[in-house]
């Protein structure tokens, strides 16, 4: 899993890049067992890292790794397989997005889910985004009940 930092790549916001790098960092932790400081040091050497919202990156990376078991407890009831059977990309995205849902309420839940879907489209398998969307859509009400209910009860024009 690597970032496309070619000049032809579409310009991404600093927050999107922070999420991408956080997912890459969690992915590295899942596969190789690296800790957050080592991951942070390694990823910060990447040419594209200079454009990252570093505060958000560190929050997401450290939060997803530090709270991984609790985060899995939130999303695992909504899986159609065991956590151990998730692809490392989907697993990393679910950890980062669930952390953001649980601990960063300033970001609307729909934004969190949409960002996770986009990351899965970019880095995951063919239909992985549908799976991630379904899991997060079922996870969000348990973490953001008031916000989700308000959105669902809003009249549509």
N, C-alpha and C positions, 0 to 999 in steps of 0.2 A: 504494500500500500504506500503510494507516494503522491505528493502534491504535484499538480501540473503548474509549474511556474514559468512556462514558456510565454513569450510576449503575446502569442495569439490567444492565450487563455482569457476568458472574460474577467473583467475587473470584479473583485469580490470585496465586500465590506470587511472591515477589521474584525467585526463580530463573527461573521461567517468564517473567516480564516481562523479565528480563535477556536471555534467549534471543530473545524476540520483538524487542526493540530491537536486539540484535546482528544478527539476520536483516535487519531493516529497514535497518540501517547498511550491511551488506554489499550489500544490494540497491541502495542509493544509490550505492555505490562502483562496482558493476557497470554501472549505467545512466549515471551522470553523471561517474564518475571522481573523485569527492571522496575526500580522504584521511581517515584515522581522526580526527585532531584536529578537522577541520571537521565531520565527521559527529557526533562526540561533542558538540561545542558545539551543533550544531543540535538533536539529539535531546534533550539535557538541558533544553532549553527547553519540551519537551512537558509538559503538566500531569500525565500519568501517570508520568513518569520519576522522580518523588520516591519511588515505591514499589519501584524497581528495585534489585536487588543490583548495585551499581555496580562492585564488584570483578570479579564474574563477567562483567558486560556488557563491561567493558574488556578482560578476558582473551580473551573470545570474539571481539569485534570486531577487536582488534589481531592476535590469533593467526590468525584466518581471512584477514585481509588480508595480513599479513606472510608467511604460509606458503602462500598460495593455489596456487602452482604445485606444490609438494610434495603438498598435499592433493588437488589434481586428479589427480595421478599415482596416488594411492591408490584413488580411486573411478572414474576414467575407464575402466579395463578392464571395469567392470561395467555400463557404460552401453549402451543399445541404439541410441545416436546419438552424434554428436560433441558435445563439451562446448559448442561454440558454438551448438548447436541446443537446448540446455536453456532452459526458461523462466527468466527472471531470479529468480523466487521459488524454484524448485526448485534452481537453481544456488547461491543464497545459503544455503538450508537445508543443502544437501550440504556446502558449505564449512564452515559453523559446526559441524554435527554431526561431520564428519570431524575437524575440529580438536579437538573435545571427546573423540572416541574416541582420537585419537593422543596428546594432551597432558594430558588430565585424567582419569587412571585412577582417581581417587577416586570418580568418578561411574560407576556400573555401566553396562556397555554397553547393556543392555536399556532403562535409563532414557534414555540418549542417543537411542536409536532411537525409543522411544515419544514423547519430546518432539518429535523431528523429524517424526514422523507427525502429531502433533497440530498442529504449526505449519503443516504442509502442508495439512491439512484446513481450517484457519482462513484461510490466505492464498493457497493454491495453487488449481490447477484441479481439476475434478471427481474424477478418478482419480489425481491427482498423488501422493497419500499412498501408494498401492500401489506406484508407481514408486520413490519415495524409500525406502520400506520394503525393497523388493527390492535396491536398490543398497547401502543401508547393511548389510543382512543379509549381503551378499556381501563387503563391505568390512571389517566388524568382525573376522572371523577373522585377517586379515592384520595387524591392529593390536592385537588383544587375544586372541591364540591361546589362552593358558592359561585365561583367563576364559571364553571362548566354548566351548572344549572341555569344561571342567568343567561348565558349564551344560547342554550337550548330552548329557553322559554321566551326569548326575544321574538316579537312578531316579525315575520318576513313580509316584504312588500312584493 
